[in-house]
Amino acid sequence: MLIEAARKNEHRWWWIPASLLLALALLVVPLPDAIAVWRPDWVALAIVYWAIFAPQRVGVMIGWLCGLALDVMQFTLLGQQALSLAIVAFVANRYHVEFAKMPPLQQTLAVFALLLFDTVFVAFIQAFVFQSGFDWKTVAPTASALILWPMVTLAMRNLGRRDDMF
C-alpha cells in the first residue's frame, strides 16, 4: 500500500526543489519592520517537512546546500546555517518514522524543538564569533513557525497530491 502511494507520487519529484526555492524566495520578500521580526524560517520548515515525509529524497546534503544558500543570501558567516540545517535534517531524517506517527500537537512540539535548536545554534555561533548577545527577537521566528507548522504540513500535502496542478 505504501509502495503504491510512493509510485503514484514519483512523478511529482519536482515539488521538493520547487518548495525549497519558494521557501528561499519567501525569506527575501520585503516586509514591514514590525512583521519582519516574526518571519518564520521557511527554509528550515521546508527541510524538516521533507526530511520527515520524503526522507529518501531530502537529508543532510540538501539541508547543507539550502543552509549555504541562506548564508550567501543573508550575508552571514559562511557555513553557520549550513551546519545547523544539516543537523536538523539529520535528526528529522533519522526519526522520520517517529515524527510521522505523532499526533499533530506532539509533532508540532517536536518540530518546534528542532527549529528552536536551529535558531539557538545559529545565535550561539553569532554570539561567539561577533561577541554579541541574545534578545527576544532571536526566537520570534521560531515562535511563528510553531504556529505555522500545522498549516505548512496541510498545504504541502494538499499541493503535492493535486494532479491538475500546473
N, C-alpha and C positions, 0 to 999 in steps of 0.2 A: 504494500500500500504506500509506504513512504518512498519506495523506489519509483513507483509510477508517478507520484506527485513531483519528485525531483526531475524525472524525464520530461514532464509537461512544462516545467519551469526552465529547462535548459535553454530554450530559445530566447529567454529573457535575461541572459547573462549581462547584457549591456546596461541593465538598470543599476547594477552596482557601481560602475565607474560614473554613470550619469548622476547618481545620487551623491557620490563623493565630490564631483565637480560642482554640483548645486550647493553642497554644504560649504565648499571653499568660497563660492561666489557670495553666499549669504553673509560671510564674515566681512566682506568689504563693502556691503551696501551701507551707504551713509545713513546714520540715524541721529536724532537729536541727542544731545549730551545726557539728558535725564534718562533716556531709554537705553542708550548705548552701554551704560554700565551693566544693564541686565541682559545684554545679548548673550544667549547661550553659546557654548562651543559646539556649533553644528557639526563640525568635523568629528569631534570626539563622540557625539551622539551617533553619527552615521557609522563610524568604525565599530563602536560597541554593538550597534544593531546587527551589522553584517557579520561580525565575529561570532555572535550568538546564533543567528539564524541562517548563515551561509558560511560555516567555519571552514569548509573545504576550499573556498574562494578568497576569503579575507582573513588574514592573520598578521603576524608580526611584520612581515615585509611591507604589506600595504599600510599598516599603521606607521611604520618608519617613513615611508615615502610621503604619506599625507602630512606627517609631522614636519618633514623637511620643507614641504611646500608651505606650510604655515610659518615656519621660521623665516623663510625667504619673503613671504608676503607681508609679514608683520615686522620685519627688520629686527628680529630678536636674535639672541645668541644661537648660532647655528648648531642644531642638534638637541637643544633642550626639549622642545616639543616633540621632536622625532623620537627621542628616547622614552619620553613619557607616554606617547601614544603607542609605541611598540610594546611597552609593558602592559598597558591597558588592553591592547589587542591580544596579547599573550594570555592574560588572565581570563578575559572574556571567551577566548577560543578554547582554553583548557577546560573551563567549566561550562561550556555552552549547553550541555545536556541539562545540567542542574538549573541554569538560568532559564532555559526554555520551559522547564516543567514547573517553575514557580508560579504561584498565583500573582495576578497583576500588581497588587500592592507590594508584595515581597520582592518581586522582580524590580519594581521601581526603586525600592530602597537599596537593593543590591547594585543597581546601575548607578544610583546616586553615590554610593560608596566608591565605585570605580572612578566616576567623574570627579569626586572630591579628591581622590588620590592624585588624579591628573593635575588638578588645579594647584593643590598644595605642593606637589613635586616641582612643578614649573616655578611657583612662587618661591620655594626654598632655593632653587638654583639661582634665580634672580637676586634674592636677598644675599646669598653667599657671594656671588660674583660682583654685584653692584653695591653691596653694603647698605641695602635698603630694608625697610620694614614691611610688615603686613598691615592691611586695613580691611575693612568690611567689603570694599569693592572687589577684593580678590576672589571672594566666594559668591558674589552676586550672580555671575553666570551659571554657576553650579546649582544655585537655588532655582533659577528659572528653568534649567534643564530638568530638574526634579519634577517640576510641574508639566513640562512638555513631553517627557518620555512616553506616557501612555498615548498621547496624540501622535507622536512620531511613529510609534510601532503600528498603530492603526492605519495611518496614512501610507506607510511603506508597504504594509501587507496588501492594502487595497489597490494601490497603484501597481504593484508588482503582479497582481492577479488579473488585471484587466487585459483582455485580448484585443480590444479595439483601440488601445492607447497608441497614439502616434500612427 
